[in-house]
Amino acid sequence: MPENLGAIGSFLPLILLFVIFYFMLIRPQQKQQRKRQDLLKSLKKGDRVVTIGGMYGVIKEINENVLTVRIADNVNVKLLRGGVDRVLDDAEE
């Protein structure tokens, strides 16, 4: 019986390290990815957005994964849905 405890005891620090690693790194990253996916799914016409490249614009049209964004008067650009960094609320801009 003590031999089994010794084997488990030697793996205990490794198991503890993995648990800490999971709660400190993996779990928060999964939450952040889920939040980003929800943001990208919730995009709608008229949303004011900032692209990953730093351009501000308003979504004019959505076709599957391609967005048409107005960045200036009579200037529309097409970008992939994943190119949106964040959606601005009324207080921002």
C-alpha positions as a Markdown table, in Angstrom:
| # | Residue | x | y | z |
|---|---|---|---|---|
| 1 | Met | 0.0 | 0.0 | 0.0 |
| 2 | Pro | 2.7 | 2.6 | 0.8 |
| 3 | Glu | 4.3 | 1.9 | -2.6 |
| 4 | Asn | 1.1 | 3.0 | -4.3 |
| 5 | Leu | 1.1 | 6.2 | -2.2 |
| 6 | Gly | 4.7 | 6.9 | -3.2 |
| 7 | Ala | 3.8 | 6.6 | -6.9 |
| 8 | Ile | 0.8 | 8.9 | -6.6 |
| 9 | Gly | 2.8 | 11.3 | -4.4 |
| 10 | Ser | 5.4 | 11.7 | -7.0 |
| 11 | Phe | 2.8 | 12.6 | -9.6 |
| 12 | Leu | 0.9 | 15.0 | -7.3 |
| 13 | Pro | 3.0 | 18.1 | -8.0 |
| 14 | Leu | 2.6 | 17.5 | -11.8 |
| 15 | Ile | -1.1 | 17.1 | -11.4 |
| 16 | Leu | -1.3 | 20.2 | -9.2 |
| 17 | Leu | 0.7 | 22.1 | -11.8 |
| 18 | Phe | -1.6 | 21.1 | -14.6 |
| 19 | Val | -4.7 | 22.1 | -12.5 |
| 20 | Ile | -3.2 | 25.5 | -11.8 |
| 21 | Phe | -2.2 | 25.9 | -15.5 |
| 22 | Tyr | -5.8 | 25.1 | -16.6 |
| 23 | Phe | -7.4 | 27.6 | -14.3 |
| 24 | Met | -4.8 | 30.4 | -14.9 |
| 25 | Leu | -4.4 | 30.1 | -18.7 |
| 26 | Ile | -6.6 | 27.7 | -20.6 |
| 27 | Arg | -10.0 | 28.5 | -19.0 |
| 28 | Pro | -9.7 | 32.4 | -19.3 |
| 29 | Gln | -8.6 | 32.0 | -22.9 |
| 30 | Gln | -11.6 | 29.8 | -23.7 |
| 31 | Lys | -13.9 | 32.4 | -22.1 |
| 32 | Gln | -12.3 | 35.2 | -24.1 |
| 33 | Gln | -12.8 | 33.1 | -27.4 |
| 34 | Arg | -16.4 | 32.4 | -26.5 |
| 35 | Lys | -17.0 | 36.1 | -25.9 |
| 36 | Arg | -15.4 | 37.1 | -29.2 |
| 37 | Gln | -17.5 | 34.5 | -31.1 |
| 38 | Asp | -20.7 | 35.9 | -29.5 |
| 39 | Leu | -19.6 | 39.4 | -30.5 |
| 40 | Leu | -19.0 | 38.4 | -34.1 |
| 41 | Lys | -22.4 | 36.5 | -34.3 |
| 42 | Ser | -24.3 | 39.5 | -32.9 |
| 43 | Leu | -23.1 | 42.0 | -35.5 |
| 44 | Lys | -25.9 | 43.7 | -37.3 |
| 45 | Lys | -26.6 | 46.4 | -39.9 |
| 46 | Gly | -26.0 | 49.9 | -38.4 |
| 47 | Asp | -23.5 | 48.8 | -35.7 |
| 48 | Arg | -20.5 | 51.2 | -35.4 |
| 49 | Val | -17.3 | 49.1 | -35.3 |
| 50 | Val | -13.6 | 49.3 | -35.1 |
| 51 | Thr | -11.7 | 46.9 | -37.4 |
| 52 | Ile | -8.5 | 45.0 | -36.4 |
| 53 | Gly | -6.6 | 47.5 | -38.6 |
| 54 | Gly | -8.0 | 50.4 | -36.5 |
| 55 | Met | -10.5 | 51.8 | -39.0 |
| 56 | Tyr | -13.8 | 53.1 | -37.6 |
| 57 | Gly | -17.0 | 52.5 | -39.6 |
| 58 | Val | -20.6 | 51.6 | -39.8 |
| 59 | Ile | -21.9 | 48.2 | -41.0 |
| 60 | Lys | -24.0 | 48.8 | -44.1 |
| 61 | Glu | -24.6 | 45.2 | -45.3 |
| 62 | Ile | -23.9 | 41.7 | -44.0 |
| 63 | Asn | -23.6 | 38.7 | -46.3 |
| 64 | Glu | -22.7 | 35.5 | -44.5 |
| 65 | Asn | -19.1 | 36.3 | -43.4 |
| 66 | Val | -18.5 | 39.4 | -45.5 |
| 67 | Leu | -19.4 | 42.8 | -44.2 |
| 68 | Thr | -19.7 | 46.0 | -46.1 |
| 69 | Val | -18.5 | 48.8 | -43.9 |
| 70 | Arg | -18.8 | 52.6 | -44.6 |
| 71 | Ile | -15.6 | 54.3 | -43.4 |
| 72 | Ala | -16.2 | 57.7 | -44.9 |
| 73 | Asp | -18.8 | 59.4 | -47.2 |
| 74 | Asn | -19.2 | 57.3 | -50.3 |
| 75 | Val | -16.4 | 55.0 | -49.2 |
| 76 | Asn | -17.4 | 51.4 | -48.5 |
| 77 | Val | -15.0 | 48.5 | -47.8 |
| 78 | Lys | -15.7 | 44.8 | -47.6 |
| 79 | Leu | -14.1 | 42.8 | -44.9 |
| 80 | Leu | -14.5 | 39.5 | -43.2 |
| 81 | Arg | -16.6 | 39.2 | -40.1 |
| 82 | Gly | -13.4 | 38.2 | -38.2 |
| 83 | Gly | -11.8 | 41.6 | -39.1 |
| 84 | Val | -14.0 | 43.4 | -36.6 |
| 85 | Asp | -12.2 | 44.1 | -33.4 |
| 86 | Arg | -15.0 | 45.6 | -31.3 |
| 87 | Val | -18.4 | 47.2 | -31.5 |
| 88 | Leu | -18.7 | 50.8 | -30.2 |
| 89 | Asp | -21.5 | 51.8 | -27.9 |
| 90 | Asp | -23.1 | 55.2 | -27.8 |
| 91 | Ala | -20.6 | 56.6 | -25.2 |
| 92 | Glu | -17.5 | 55.7 | -27.3 |
| 93 | Glu | -16.2 | 57.2 | -30.5 |
